[in-house]
Amino acid sequence: MEATLAERGQVVIPKSMRDQLGLTPGTLLTFSIEDGKLVIRKKVDDAISRARGKFKLASGFESTDDAMRAIRGRAPGDPA
């Protein structure tokens, strides 16, 4: 696929590629040059950082460790 660089240095990523990679408005991208080629990467931890703090523990759990113990059981040598 081809795209034309606009006067202000902008380029449109084709919709089919945006959809395939899950690129939505606000997605962070990193740019680098590798072996003379422009490389654009989706910042992987972006989705994780946006989700951080948005979920609450179910009632009855004081920590994520408590929740994981309820789901998985106690691990050998678990101090709690």
C-alpha positions, 0 to 999 in steps of 0.5 A, a space after each residue: 500500500 502507498 500513502 503520500 506525505 502531506 505538506 505538514 509531514 502527516 501520513 494516513 495509515 490505511 484503514 485496513 491496516 489500522 483495523 488489523 493492528 487495533 489502532 484507534 485514536 489515541 494509540 501511542 506509536 513509536 518511530 525508529 529507523 532500522 537499516 535505513 527503513 522507517 519502522 512504526 510500532 504500536 506501543 504495547 504497554 499503552 493498553 495496559 496503562 490505560 486500563 490500570 486503576 479502572 477495575 475494582 476487586 470483588 467484595 471480600 478481597 483486600 488484595 489481588 493476592 487474596 483474589 488469586 488465592 481464591 481462584 487458584 488455591 494456595 501455592 506451596 510455601 505461600 506465607 499467607 
